[in-house]
Amino acid sequence: MREKWEGLHYIDVFAGAGIERLKESGVLEWGSPMLAAHARFPFARLHLCEKNKAKHKALTARISRIRSDCQILCGDANERIDEIVREVPTRNTLTLAFLDPYGLHLEFEALRKLSDIRADLIIFFPDHIDALRNWEEYYLRNPDSNLDRCLGSGADWRSIMDTTPTDRLAEVLRNSYVSQIRSLGYCEFEYQRINMKGHPLYILIFCSRSKLAAKLWRGISIKDSDNQRRFSF
């Protein structure tokens, strides 16, 4: 990768404070931006965004101790994605975008803008912890709901929910989302279901235009004995 591309960039638009406390153990661990900042083969540049001002301040302090060339924005990722895309060179550059919102807060229009650059995507899709839990009470009667913004125009999720058996809702909803992303030019998709104590929570969706990228994803996402995957970037 480093020999083929002049620059490798990393985008993380729900970056957090850089350190996370694990819920079950209480142990502090590096968040995704700190992992990227310490990558064995450094990215040419990190592009980070965090909406919470206190977390943004902490993130800036932590990252700045390691690197001084990062773009670290404060604000809504969907509103500031244009600034990030403008900072990523369009020639001879490959980008990895890690899109990890707390819920249905990543709008499809942000993906559309990211598709203008050569970017592979790792998307957190909160089907069980948000979409399937809240669609009837919060999203069904709101044409501008989080679910509508996430899936994008043309995704007829209301018909899906109305006609699909309950045990297939997650699968069909995911396929609808992937179909929307496919319209942006992505053709390779890999999936990893994340569970907790046997209960499904969300799914990670890897999207690329390259078969090689999908092969690399399968190689680095190795399953542990608990059937969860541990990523080693």
Secondary structure by P-SEA (a helix, b strand, c coil): ccccccbbbbbbccccccccccccccbbbbcaaaaaaaccccccbbbbbbccaaaaaaaaaaaaaccccccccccccccaaaaaaaacccccbbbbbbbbcccccccaaaaaaaaccbbbbbcccccccccccccccccccccccaaaaaaccccaaaaaaacccccaaaaaaaaaaaaaaaaacccbbbbbbbbccccccbbbbbbcccaaaaaaaaaacccccccbbbbcc
